[in-house]
Amino acid sequence: TEVARANFTGPPGFAAAADVERPDAAGLTAEDFLITVEPNLLRSGTNILAIQLLNAHEFAERILVLPNLTATFKPGGLLSFMSPTPGTNNAEGFVGVAATPDFSIPGGTFAGSLAVELTAESTDTEIRYTTNRGLPTMSSLLYTDPIAISTTTQIRAMAFRPGYVPSEIRTETYIPLGADLANYENSDAPFSSQVPIVVFDTFGQSIVDDGIFRDISFTLYEPDGGVASFANSATIKSRAGLKIRGSLTAGFPKKPYALELRHDFSNTDRSLSLLGMPAESDWVLQGPYDFDRSMNRNRIIYDLSNQIGRPAMRTRYIEVFVNQSGSQLTNSHYAGVYVLSLIHI
C-alpha cells in the first residue's frame, strides 16, 4: 500500500526516474512525510516499510537516503498506567481514567434524614463505596440504590470502569443537627455568628492529650450576607486529623488544637487556603483560657507586624463546635471562639 511520494509521477517501475533533478544542497535537508495510519494499514506482528529511491536519470553519479521513522499516537490513543515503571517494560495500559462519582447531595450538616444518590459517567461503570471511613476497593459495597442517612456518615466512593484506571476517591461527610440547631428558622435563639463557624466531627472518638491525631471531618461555614450559620452551604469540607496541642494549656477546660488537613485518597497532607490565608495543611487553634481571654494579645501584634511588612502569623477568629459523641451536633458541642492561625508564616 503506497502511503507517500514526492518528485515522481507515474507507475513506480524498477527503471522509473524522478521527475526533476534536485540540487546537491537539498540532500542536506530532510523531507517529512506524514503517514496517517488508516484502518487495516497495520497488522498485528511484523510490518514492512519499503522505500523506493529514484535518480533523475541513469547517468546520475550520486544518491543519498537516510530514513528516519517516528511514530506518534493520535489523541485518544494514549494509555494511562496505574504506576510508573522506569527502566523496565510498561505494565498493563488503560485507555483513560474513570470519572469520579457524582453525589446528589454535598456533604455538611443536615436536619432529619437524607437519601444520597451516586452516579457514574457511563452505564458500564461500577461505583464502590464505604461508610466506615475506609478506602473503597473492588470488594467494597456496590452502589445500587440511594444511601439512606440519618446519623453521622462519611461516604467514600470510587468508580471502576473496564479498561480504565479506577477514579479518584470522593469523600462526603454528613452530620445531623440536633433540634436546637436544626430549627434555626423557628428558634428563639438560632445559632449564628458574624465570624466563620467550624465543625469538627470525630465519629465518636475522644480527643485526648496523647499527641495522636484522630481521623475527623472538618467543615467550614463562612458568613453569607454578614452572617454565618448552618443554613449556609459549607465553604470547605475535608478529611482531617485533630489533636490537643500544648503542654500546660492542654490541661485547661478549653483545649488548644492542632489541625492537619488530609487528602480524600490517603492521610497525606492537603494544603488549602482557609479564610483568605495562604494555602497550608497544618493549622493551630488558639483559645486562651487562663489569660488573655480577649484573645487579642498575640493577634494584634501579628496583625501589626503584617501591616508594616514584617513576617508574622496570619490569624482569623472562628466559632468552633467539636462533636465527640458520635450523635447529632447540638449546642452542647460548642467549644467557643478560637483564633485560627497558620503553623508556618
N, C-alpha and C positions, 0 to 999 in steps of 0.2 A: 504494500500500500504506500503510494507516494505521498509524502507529507509536506515537502517544501522543495523549491528550486529557485535559482537565480541565474540570470545571464544565459538563459538557454530556452529555446522553444523547439517543439517537435518531439518525436519519439526518442527516448534515451537509448539508442543502439550502441554497440561496442565501438563503432567508429565515429560516433557523433562528435561534433565540435561546438565549442562555446560560440555564442552569437558575436561577441566582440572581444578583442584582446584588452586585458586590463593592465594598467601601468604597474611596474615593479613596486612602487611605493604603496600601492593598495594592498599588497600582500602582507604588510605590517599592521593592518587594521582588521580586527576581527569583524565578521559579519554575523549578525544574530538572526536566527530563525525561531519563531515561536511555534511550537508544535502542540496543538491542542489535543488532548487525549480524548477522543470520541469513544462512545460505547463500542466494545469488541475490537478496539485497536490493539490493546494489550491482552495477553492471555496469562493465566497462572503458569509459573515456571519460567523457562528461558525465552527471552525475546531477542531479536537481532535488529540492530540499526545499521543499515547498509548505506554507504556514501559513495556516490559516483562523481569523480572529479574530471573535468574536461579541459583540454588545451584548446586554444583558438584555432590551431592548425597543426598539421602533422610534423612541421619542422620546428616547432617551439622547443627552446633549449632548457627552460626552467619550469618547474611546477612545485607547488608547496601546499600541503594540507596539514592542519594541526587541530583535529576535532576536540571539542570540549563539551560534554553533555551535563547539563544541570537540571535537576527535577525539582519542581515546586508544587506543593499541594495547593489546590484551589480552596477558597473559603468554604468551610463545611466539610473539608476533607481532613482537617487536623484532628488529632486524637488527644484525649486527656488521660492522665495516668494518676493512680492513687498515691504513688510516692516516687521520688526521683531515684534513678539507678546509675549514678555517674560512673563511667568507666566500664560498665557492663551492658549487656543487652537490655532493651526495654522489656518491662513486664507487659501484661495484657493491657491493651489500649481500649479506651472508651470514646464514643463519638461526642460526648459532652458531659456536662454536669447537670444533674436533675435540679429543677427549680425548688426552692424552699417552700414548704406548705404554707397556705394562707389560713389565717384564723378569722372566723366570722366576728369575734368579739375580742378587742385588745385587752390585755391584762390590766389589772388595777383593782380598786375596791368596788364592791357591788352590794346591792341590797336584795334580799330574797334568794332567788336561785337563778342559775344560768344553764343554757344548753349551747355549748360551743361546737361549731362545725369546722372541720378541717377539709380543705380542698387542695387538689393537685393540678398540675398543668395539663395532664393528659389522662385518658382512661386506662392506660397500661401502667400507671404509676401506683404503687402501694405506699400508704402512709403508716409508719410505725411510731408508736408514742409510749411515753411513760408518765406516770403520775406520782412516782416515788422519788423524784429528783435525780434518778439515774439516767445515764446516756442511753438513747434509743438505739437498738440494733435490729438486725433482720429477724430476731426471735422475740422482739418486743410485741406488745399488743398491736393487732392490726386494726386500723380505724375503719369502721363500717357505718356507725350511726353517731349522731351528735352526743357529745360527752356532757352528762349531767353534773353540775357543780353546785354544791350548797355549803361546802366547807372550804377552808384554805387549801388551794390546789395549785400545784405547778405542773403544767403540761409542757413536755419537751418532745418535739415531733421532728421527724426526718423522712424524706421522700426517697423511695427506691424504685428506679425505672430500669428495665432491661437494657443493657448496652450502655448505661450511663453511670458515671461516678455518683454515689449517693449524695444527696443535697447537704447543705449546711444545716445545722440544728437550729431550730427556732424555739425559744423558750418564752412562755407567757405565764404569769402568776396571778391568781385570782384570790382576793382577800375579802371575805364577807364582813359587812359592817353590822355592829350591834344596833339595837333600836335607838339608843341615844345619839348615834352618829348618822344612822340611815335616814331618820326622819328630819333631815335638816330643813325641809321646806315647811314643816308644821311645828317644829320645835320652838320653844320659847327662847332657847339659848343655843342655836346651832353653832357647831364649831367652825370658825373661820379665822383668818389671820391676814394681816397686811404683809406678812413675810411668808416665804415658801414653807410648805409642810412636807416633812419626810416621814415615811413609814418603813420601819424595819420589821419584817416578819421572820421569825426564827424557826417556823414549822414545829413549834413545841419544844425546841431546845432551850436550855437555860444558858445564858451568857454569864459565865463565872470568871473570876480572876485567876486564870491558869495560863494566860498567854497564848491560847489556842483560838484561831479564827474559826467561828462556826459558819456553816453554809446558810445564808439567809437570802431573802428577797429585799431589794432596795427600790422604793417608789418615791418619785419626787412630784409634788404638785406646786406649780408656780402660780402667782396671782394672775387672775384674769379680770380686767377692769378694776385692778387695785385690790382684789380680794382673792385669797387662796382658800379653797375648801374642797371637800371630797366630791362636790358636784362638778368640779372641773375635770377635764381629761388629764391623765398623768402625762407629765412632760418627758420624764425619763424613767425607764424600768430596766433593771439589770440584776443578774445574779451577782452576789457579793459575799464577802466574808466580813464578820464583825467580831471584835474582841474588846475587852475592857483594857484601857490604857492608863499608864501612870503607876506610881508607887504609893505614896501616902494618899493621893486623891482617889486611888482605886477603891479605898475603903469608905468613901463618902456615899451617902444615900443616892446622890445624883452622880451617876458614873460618867467618867470621860470615856470616849470610844475611839478606836482606830477602825477605819473603814477601808476595805480593799475591793474595788470593782473587778468583776470577773467576766470572761467571755461565756457565750452560750455553750460552746463546744468543749470547754475544759476549765480548770481552775487557774489558768494563766491570767496575768494582769490585763485589764481592759481600760485604756485611757479614754475618759470622757470629759467634756467641758461641762462643769456644773455652775449654773447661775452666772454665766459670763466669765468665769475664771478659766485660766489655761487648762487644756486637757491633761488629765493625770489619773492614775489608777489608785493612788494611796492618799487618803484624806484623814483629817483629825476633827473630832467633835469635842470642843472645849465647853464645859459647863461649870464654871467656878461655883463652889458650894459654900465653903467656909470663909472665903474672902472674895473681894471684887464681885459682889453679887449683881452689880450692874452690867458686868461682862464688857466693860469699856476700857479697862486699863491697858491691856495688850492691844486691843483692836484699834484704839485711837492712835497709838504710836505707830502701828503697822500702816494705817491709812496715811498719816502724816509723812512717813518715810516714802511711801509710794508717790505721794503728791509732789515731793521735791526731787523725785527721780532716783532715790536710793533703793536698792533691792530690799524687799521685805515681803512677809507673808501676805497673800490675799485672803480676805475673810468675808463671810456673809452670815447674817443671822438666819436661823431656821427654827421652826417648831417641830418637835420630834415625838413620834409615837414608836414604842418598842413593844411588840406583841410577842411574848414568850409563852403564851398559854396554849397555842395551837387551836384556839377557838376564835370567835368573832372579835373584830377590832372594836374596842369601846373606849370611852373616856378614861377608864381606869388604866389604860396603857399609855396615857400621856406622860412623857418624860420631862417636858419643859422646853424652854428656849435654849438653844446652843449656838455657839459660834463655829461655823464650818470653815475649815482652812486647809490649804494645801500643805502636804508634808514638805514638798520642795518649793523654793521661791519661784 
